Amino acid sequence: MHAVIRRTLAGLAALATTVGLLVAAAPAQAAPHALEFSTDGVTWSATPLGSIFGTDFRYVPGDTESSTIYVRNVRAVPTSVMMAITDVTYDDTEFGTALSIAATDFASGGLPETSIGAVPACTVIAPRRDLGPGESFGVRLDIAVATWLTDGHGQSSSANFSLVVGMADRDTPIAANSCLNAAASIPAFGNGGRIASTGADEPYAALSFAGFALGAGCVLIVMVRRRRRKTTV
């Protein structure tokens, strides 16, 4: 009788070990996405936007552009979310001064109009807030190029920055003015924003057109004179 019990217990132990090994070897299931993104607050996607202002934005002095980005918590639990600007790059000091950015989160956050060259890394534009399941909020970003950037200043210069969307569990502590772990990083421009023209090429284009017009006028005068001579003869 005791031998039967021992064999039974040994069999159960072996079965438990086998089950444990199978569970350990099973591949872990990927966690579902936690945030969704939108440009209008109506159509949502789990894939972050490719860029904020278009993939190949071309500036002209005096231009302004606005874009609104919405994020939504699709987790089953409350989640802390924030947004910040980082990874600022520019290849010309004048352009870095002339290109400005402003932001609003339609609440207590935002950023007053600031030259892109003066924006520090991880500049928070939407402070940490807790979103319940299904809740969302948006941030509008405005960029502008100063009208004084003319006469070839900043010609063909480029700039870029990224909007970082940080996310954490609601109870995760965070120091003031620091970024949460990035759930997404959205570049302002897919290929970098670039100055299209600051007027440097315009005088040459005008002179070229004027020269063409003058040449065409001279040819026309010669043709008219020849016709008059033939008529007189």
C-alpha distance (Angstrom), angle and dihedral (degrees) to the residues before:
residue distance angle dihedral
M1 . . .
H2 3.79 . .
A3 3.78 89.9 .
V4 3.82 90.4 55.5
I5 3.80 91.6 50.6
R6 3.79 91.9 48.8
R7 3.81 91.3 50.2
T8 3.83 90.5 48.9
L9 3.80 93.2 49.9
A10 3.80 91.1 47.0
G11 3.78 90.1 51.7
L12 3.80 92.1 50.3
A13 3.80 91.2 49.4
A14 3.79 91.1 51.2
L15 3.80 90.7 48.8
A16 3.82 91.3 50.5
T17 3.79 91.2 50.3
T18 3.80 91.4 50.3
V19 3.82 92.4 49.5
G20 3.81 90.2 48.5
L21 3.79 91.6 52.7
L22 3.80 91.9 48.9
V23 3.81 91.8 50.8
A24 3.80 92.1 48.3
A25 3.81 91.3 49.4
A26 3.82 94.3 48.8
P27 3.83 112.4 105.1
A28 3.79 115.2 -106.6
Q29 3.78 114.8 -110.1
A30 3.81 114.6 -115.7
A31 3.77 113.4 -110.6
P32 3.80 112.6 -111.9
H33 3.80 117.2 -109.0
A34 3.78 113.8 -84.6
L35 3.82 102.8 -156.8
E36 3.77 136.8 39.3
F37 3.81 126.7 -157.4
S38 3.78 134.9 -144.2
T39 3.80 141.7 169.8
D40 3.80 95.4 -152.4
G41 3.81 105.6 27.3
V42 3.81 90.1 -116.1
T43 3.80 108.4 71.8
W44 3.81 113.1 51.3
S45 3.79 135.1 -168.3
A46 3.79 134.1 -175.1
T47 3.81 88.1 -141.1
P48 3.82 114.9 84.9
L49 3.79 116.0 -119.9
G50 3.79 116.9 -88.2
S51 3.80 91.6 -131.1
I52 3.79 141.1 -14.5
F53 3.81 101.9 -129.7
G54 3.80 103.4 22.0
T55 3.77 133.5 -73.0
D56 3.81 99.1 -86.5
F57 3.80 109.2 19.3
R58 3.82 115.9 -178.3
Y59 3.78 118.8 -155.8
V60 3.78 130.4 -148.4
P61 3.83 119.3 -173.0
G62 3.80 108.2 -92.6
D63 3.81 93.3 29.9
T64 3.79 120.8 134.7
E65 3.79 129.0 -171.5
S66 3.81 134.6 -176.9
S67 3.78 133.5 -164.2
T68 3.79 132.9 175.5
I69 3.79 123.4 -150.5
Y70 3.82 121.9 -164.7
V71 3.80 127.2 -165.5
R72 3.80 126.8 -166.1
N73 3.80 130.6 -163.3
V74 3.80 109.4 -127.2
R75 3.78 95.6 173.7
A76 3.78 120.5 109.6
V77 3.81 90.7 -122.7
P78 3.83 134.1 56.0
T79 3.80 112.3 -83.2
S80 3.80 132.8 -163.8
V81 3.81 114.0 -128.6
M82 3.80 133.2 179.6
M83 3.83 137.6 167.1
A84 3.80 130.1 -140.9
I85 3.80 140.1 171.4
T86 3.79 117.6 -121.9
D87 3.82 143.6 145.1
V88 3.81 92.7 57.6
T89 3.82 112.9 -177.3
Y90 3.80 133.6 174.2
D91 3.79 132.1 160.3
D92 3.81 100.5 -150.8
T93 3.81 127.9 51.7
E94 3.79 94.0 -145.8
F95 3.78 91.4 51.2
G96 3.81 90.7 46.1
T97 3.81 87.3 56.4
A98 3.81 97.2 41.8
L99 3.82 95.3 48.6
S100 3.80 109.9 77.1
I101 3.78 134.0 -176.4
A102 3.79 131.7 -158.9
A103 3.80 130.4 178.6
T104 3.78 141.9 -172.3
D105 3.79 130.6 -169.4
F106 3.82 90.9 -165.5
A107 3.81 89.1 -114.5
S108 3.80 134.4 54.2
G109 3.81 97.4 -37.3
G110 3.77 135.1 69.7
L111 3.78 139.5 105.4
P112 3.82 127.4 -99.4
E113 3.79 116.5 -128.7
T114 3.81 105.3 -67.4
S115 3.79 133.7 171.8
I116 3.78 108.7 -105.8
G117 3.79 89.2 -126.2
A118 3.80 90.4 61.5
V119 3.81 97.1 51.6
P120 3.83 110.9 108.6
A121 3.79 122.7 -143.0
C122 3.79 114.3 -81.0
T123 3.79 96.1 15.2
V124 3.80 103.9 179.9
I125 3.81 112.8 -134.3
A126 3.80 97.1 166.8
P127 3.83 112.8 35.5
R128 3.76 120.5 -140.2
R129 3.77 113.9 -70.6
D130 3.79 134.4 171.4
L131 3.78 117.2 -116.2
G132 3.77 120.0 -164.0
P133 3.80 120.0 -143.1
G134 3.81 108.0 -61.0
E135 3.81 94.7 8.8
S136 3.80 121.3 129.9
F137 3.79 143.2 -179.2
G138 3.78 136.8 -170.8
V139 3.78 141.8 -140.6
R140 3.80 125.7 -154.6
L141 3.79 119.1 -150.7
D142 3.81 123.0 -162.7
I143 3.79 124.8 -166.7
A144 3.80 127.9 -172.7
V145 3.79 138.1 178.2
A146 3.82 116.5 -140.1
T147 3.79 116.7 -116.5
W148 3.82 92.0 -132.7
L149 3.81 90.2 72.2
T150 3.82 94.5 98.9
D151 3.81 141.9 119.3
G152 3.78 93.5 53.2
H153 3.80 97.1 -51.3
G154 3.79 108.1 145.8
Q155 3.79 91.1 2.6
S156 3.85 111.2 176.1
S157 3.81 91.5 -3.0
S158 3.79 120.6 148.1
A159 3.80 138.3 -156.2
N160 3.77 139.7 -179.7
F161 3.80 142.9 175.6
S162 3.79 137.9 177.4
L163 3.78 134.2 -123.3
V164 3.79 108.7 -138.8
V165 3.80 118.1 -156.8
G166 3.80 108.5 -156.7
M167 3.80 124.1 -161.2
A168 3.80 137.1 -176.5
D169 3.78 141.4 154.3
R170 3.78 111.5 -78.2
D171 3.80 94.2 -111.5
T172 3.82 95.5 49.5
P173 3.83 109.6 116.8
I174 3.79 117.9 -129.6
A175 3.79 132.5 -176.0
A176 3.80 118.6 -117.4
N177 3.82 115.8 -87.4
S178 3.80 93.5 8.7
C179 3.79 127.6 121.0
L180 3.78 126.6 -109.2
N181 3.79 119.6 -132.4
A182 3.79 107.4 -67.0
A183 3.79 113.5 -106.6
A184 3.81 89.7 177.2
S185 3.79 139.9 0.4
I186 3.81 116.5 -154.4
P187 3.82 118.8 -168.8
A188 3.78 117.3 -136.6
F189 3.81 91.2 -132.4
G190 3.75 124.6 15.7
N191 3.81 93.8 -138.7
G192 3.79 98.6 19.4
G193 3.80 128.0 -86.7
R194 3.78 111.9 -89.3
I195 3.78 136.3 -169.6
A196 3.80 108.1 -112.1
S197 3.82 96.2 -165.6
T198 3.78 138.8 -20.9
G199 3.78 95.2 -172.1
A200 3.80 98.8 -87.0
D201 3.78 93.4 119.7
E202 3.78 96.8 39.6
P203 3.86 98.7 81.8
Y204 3.79 90.5 52.3
A205 3.76 91.4 48.4
A206 3.81 90.2 49.6
L207 3.81 92.3 49.1
S208 3.77 90.9 48.4
F209 3.78 91.7 51.8
A210 3.81 91.2 45.9
G211 3.79 90.9 51.0
F212 3.78 91.0 50.0
A213 3.80 91.7 49.0
L214 3.81 91.9 48.2
G215 3.79 91.7 49.9
A216 3.77 92.2 48.5
G217 3.80 90.1 49.6
C218 3.81 92.5 52.3
V219 3.80 91.5 50.9
L220 3.79 90.5 50.0
I221 3.84 92.3 51.2
V222 3.83 91.9 50.6
M223 3.79 91.4 49.3
V224 3.82 92.0 50.8
R225 3.82 92.3 49.4
R226 3.80 91.8 51.0
R227 3.77 91.2 51.6
R228 3.82 90.8 50.8
R229 3.81 91.4 51.7
K230 3.78 91.8 50.7
T231 3.81 90.6 49.5
T232 3.83 92.0 50.2
V233 3.83 92.5 50.6
